[in-house]
Amino acid sequence: MHTEQELHTKIGEIVESIVMKKVTPDTQLIATGLVDSLAAVDITLAVESEYGCSIPAPEIAEHLQSVRTLAGYVATHTS
């Protein structure tokens, strides 16, 4: 089981490696245009690979609002 802080750190690193900008757990990713549709797919695939959970395509925008929302999804969908 991963702690909330561990998830924020690792998922933040994944996001930063794709968007090439520093983000915080509360940085709005899609609303600010920081993450476009291609980056969203890259982030989703990287997170699914890292944590073994699947994010349904229709829910990607919902869960990629911020690192915090994505970490919350991962926390509830991994063992």
C-alpha angles and dihedrals in degrees: 000000000000124000119237090249092051090051093048091050098046096040089046089054091050092050093045092050089056102039094035092223135102114259135185126213089263100043107128103237107184100022091058094045092244089124119043126187094275093048089047090057092047092050092046093051092047093049092046090050093047098045105023095234125125123228111204111235095238089055099049096097091048094053096039095061088110141338087263094056092045091049089050091054092048091048092055096042102048130068 
